[in-house]
Amino acid sequence: MNYNLNQASERTAGKLPVIASLRKLIGIISGERRNVTIAFAAIFVNAGLNLLGPYLVGYTIDNYIQTKNYPGVLHFAGILLAMYITAFIFNYAQMRMMGGIGQRMLFTLRNSVFSKLQELPLDFFNQNKAGDLISRINNDTDKVNQFFSQSLMQFIGSLIMMTGAGIILLVINLPLGLAALSPALILWILTKSISPWLRKKNEASLKSLGSLSAEVQESLANFKVVIAFDRRDYFRRRFAEVNGENYKRSVQAGIANNILSPVYTFASNIGQLIVLALGIWLIIRGNFTVGLLISFIAYISNFYNPLRQIAALWANFQLALAAWDRISYLLSFENNLSLVNDPGKGKSQSFIHFGDVSFSYPNGAEVLHKVSFNLQRGRTYAFVGPTGGGKTTTASLTARLYDSTKGSILLDGRDIRSYTPCERASKIGFILQEPLLFSGTVRDNILYGNPECASLTNHQLEKALEDSHLAALLNRFDRGLETPVQASGEGISLGQKQIIAFMRAILRKPELLILDEATANIDTVTEQQLEAILNNLPESTTKVIIAHRLNTIENADEIFFVNAGKIIAAGSFREALDLLMHSRVES
Amino acid sequence: MVRPKQSSEAGPKQNGGLFSVLGPYAGIVTVLIIMALAGSAINLFIPKIIARGIDAFSANSFRAGTVIIEFLIAAAGIFVFTFFQGVLQTLTAERVAKDLRNKMAEKLSHQTYSFILNSNPSKLLTNMTSDMDSVKMFVAQAFVTIISSLFVIIGASVLLIMINWKLALAVLVIVPVLTTAFIIVFRKVKVIFKKSREVIDALNRIINESILGAALIRVLNSQQPENQKFLEKNMESRDLGLTIVRLFSVLVPIIMFVSNAAVVIILALGGHYVVAGSLTLGNFAAFNSYLVMLIFPVMMIGFMSNIIAAATASYGRIRQVLDAPPPAERGTVSSGIRGDISVKNISLSYEKKPVLKDVSFSVRAGSNCAIIGPTAAGKSLLLSLIANIITPDSGGIEFDGIPIENYSVQSMHKQTGYVFQDSVIFNLSLRENIAFSDNVTEESLRKAIETAELTDFIESLPERLDTVVAERGTSLSGGQKQRIMLARALAINPKILLLDDFTSRVDRKTENKILCNIRNNYPEMTLVSVTQKIAPVRHFEQIILLMEGEIIATGKHKDLLESSPEYIQIYSSQKSTHHYEL
């Protein structure tokens, strides 16, 4: 399956209509129907009361000020004040409700993005660069965040205010109202026609920011290489390049975003002019009053000011939509590792069975070709062979990090695809080639992914480590379980990381333990200690050791040569050696 | 430490810092201010034109032509000025950001490795993106908006006072009321904003680690706890968001209500003046229009003060990077070296924990030296010191008897090839990854590739040397990556080659071939190899046994077997496989 996000965004750029994106976005808050209703009711009351104001002012002018009836003026001023106090209360309710909905929507959105990330298979992470992925998810949710927490309330309030003012304009005097609103129609057509272009510009600008981040991330994270090879100039040049590109794209997007605002102001002014000229003409013909003209001018402001605000927010809105598009594309990915049903009776007596398994990475050459082998419970196997031969791929298929392209893989006689991830994880312990730590303490890292031991006190945990013969390894850390570690820590050596990964896997007591070059950077004395620990594992534990160092695989019951996509059973260590020494199996 | 400004007293100095961003762009900024002021000035005139129209009509002297022409000129003027203001704002903001970013990159490129580590690459990335955004926001919006808002507030007030000072004063009461409301709410919001930024940073960290650890999470099926971790922080973020909403839910209705109250004042008091004949109906209408004009800038200044506070904090963080002292002056010796290394009394601590203690040894030019020892003995750090990527707390290193500080940086790194323990592959073509340094000739590239036994592998690739290898590509195995790293180091034809646990991911046969190739193709090179395995380095001129930051023993394999019990222990842990030497 194609999980490449960058190819995807090019494909959909500017294509998804606003309404369709919005509908998807609104789908997120389907649970808030009651709150949305209340919020909208409050918005309507508030907008209605605010809109009634100018009309009352105009009415007062015509009927009391022009007739010099001051008590009447005061009377209406009182009514107006009471109205505005009511509006204040509804306004508060509106803000509270809408703001709350926005925050909860954002909350749900973030959660679904994150759980989607967790749900997707490893393929997804291989097809997208980590730096790009990180910047993308952080930036995009931030853009949506900004819109939701800052602009949404204004946006909706303005929209309703504008609609109300428009309706009142038309009701007071239809011809004058139509004339006053005609510039808005032109605006609407203009906005609609340049929106896709606007979005494209914003997309491009977001994308160039992504590559800028990726560049910085890559260079700074690997700064020692930059220094050791004296490529500081190179870093500057590459950076200046992406920075220049980002500048170009951002200026284009910025100017595009700024185009609408002056046009809107202009339209608003033209609207006022139309009202003034046409209104006075109507008054001369006796079809209109001065008071109504003053109200009308106020309504024009009530119509065009929100419109201008919407225009100002429109760019934000477009940006949020562009970001949302990218997010929803991510959300549309499905995990391609689905569960299949397999009662699995008597298909194979072996613990692990590979039957004619072939595998190739997406858009890549075949890594394994029609591979078949069986592993029995409780035995120790070694996979050896030159680098790039397919050892890690074989292990990854056994742990179902990927599905095979062809052929079947059985675990305990059942199709590996029929196990739930939870069942599978509890059976298989896989120590990866690249050890990874999470920010926290040694304890956090040892217990990572181990709910059974999570609640143990340090004392109990030490006891548990003792039982698994792991306790001595803790001496490698100056503050034992509580030694702090960083994900990108330089304070901890690669060997120490591998020790933590080893402890993490053993403590989970897996039925199948795969060690993928798991001790490559550990000194040989400690390695012997680890070997002793492995030998003390329960009889039934099946061990698969991937290595190229012969001493680590000496005790294997059976050795497989993995090379050029083929796996050859070579018998015991002695037999394998004889095979190597005498027939010189060429790799 | 830069904190967001809390009171106006603390403001000026920090703001001076932020405003200094605009210094180099004084010309364009001046034009920008003129545009903004011109636009606002014309804006102030429009209600005036309307008022005159209404009054002229009431006095039966209405001339449609003049009003329309005046009005159209004003509208066109506003359009032109605001349009160019928008363009200029964008240009200035992006220019400022671009130049600042380049300055940062320039600065960072001269810094030491430990500076980059201490400043934390991901924090530096934030400085270049989010922090830069908030400075951009200041340049593009806050700065000009505040100036033109002040102008409009003052202008509208003056015009109101000129029309009718008593009514004007009654209406202008709203300005201090609104300002106070803003100050009170924003002071509270600022604290929460800061907290919510921290929570978002935490959210991002969880996302980042879950991406980098994707494989591990899937192996352990720990998606659920990851989700749980995320959910907790996300809830925190939501609750902070809701607190901000609560504060704004008070502020916005107050603004609306206060401005509406002003409408009531105009109606009641202004109505009185119109009835009494001291105010014309047109000016009454103008009062209403100016009121609308007044409220908007007051709100704007409130919002912009927030942007300025955020930008001040961001700019402070950027300045920290820009103002960091440059690394110590380097020497100018640029002569070619023979390759004698001498390490003298080196000590190094990491987070107050000594990791190397008074280490001394020397390596003769063209000889082979191995450093062995248990995990976390300080072997890799020792190599980094020799490569001059980090500097020791005390003691020194000499090449050919001259302290390495005396060499120019270029000549130092040009003559030292360093193969790191972890594989660093850039998202570039293989050619660029291997010929990573500038002065690599085709010939030395070819030799390096051959020596690293990569020729067959590269031949098998669709685009050979021009194949782009992805950052975390699936196309390369651990061993292939490590050999690419070796080729990269050899391609610069180094006098000294530092190998850090190079053979850990390369199979025995390839390893032997490579070591043999190195000896044949680069006979004069000094080789220092950190390793776990004794067998491949048995014949080396010198083996150094390092434990817990101290040299325990040093000598040839044969000598060490007689003199060092620790060495014997390590040797015997590997010995069982010795007679199977392939």
Interface residues (C-beta under 8 A of the other chain):
Chain A: N50 G53 V57 T60 I61 Y64 I65 Q66 K68 N69 Y70 V73 L74 F76 A77 L80 L81 Y84 I85 A87 F88 I89 N91 Y92 M95 R96 G99 G100 G102 Q103 R104 L106 F107 R110 N111 F114 S115 L117 Q118 E119 P121 L122 F124 F125 N126 K129 A130 G131 L133 I134 S135 I137 N138 N139 D142 N145 S149 M153 L209 L212 S213 A214 V216 Q217 E218 L220 A221 N222 F223 K224 V225 V226 I227 A228 F229 D230 R231 R232 D233 Y234 F235 R236 F239 A240 N243 G244 N246 Y247 S250 V251 G254 I255 N257 N258 I259 S261 P262 V263 T265 F266 N269 I270 Q272 L273 L276 A277 I280 W281 I283 V290 L293 I294 I297 A298 S301 N305 Y361 G364 V384 G385 P386 T387 G388 G389 T392 A399 L401 P421 C422 R424 A425 S426 I428 G429 F430 L432 Q433 E434 L436 F438 S439 Y448 G449 N450 P451 R476 D478 A487 S488 E490 G491 I492 S493 L494 G495 Q496 Q498 I499 R508 E517 A520 N521 I522 D523 T524 V525 T526 E527 Q528 H548 R549 L550 N551 E554 L577 L580 M581 S587
Chain B: I46 I50 G53 I54 F57 S58 F62 A64 V67 I68 F71 L72 A74 A75 A76 I78 F79 T82 F83 G86 V87 Q89 T90 L91 A93 E94 R95 A97 K98 R101 N102 A105 E106 L108 S109 H110 T112 Y113 I116 L117 P121 S122 L124 L125 M128 T129 S130 A140 I200 L203 N204 R205 I206 I207 N208 E209 S210 I211 L212 G213 A214 A215 L216 I217 R218 V219 L220 N221 S222 Q223 P225 E226 N227 F230 L231 N234 M235 S237 R238 G241 L242 I244 V245 R246 F248 S249 V250 V252 P253 I254 M256 F257 N260 A261 V263 V264 L267 A268 G271 H272 V274 V275 L281 F284 A285 N288 S289 V292 F296 Y350 E351 K353 I372 G373 P374 T375 A376 A377 S380 S384 A387 I389 V409 Q410 M412 H413 K414 T416 Y418 F420 Q421 D422 V424 F426 N427 F436 S437 D438 F457 A470 E471 R472 G473 T474 S475 L476 S477 G478 G479 Q480 Q482 R483 R488 I492 D501 S504 R505 V506 D507 R508 K509 T510 Q532 K533 Q569 I570 S573 Q574 S576 T577 Y580 L582
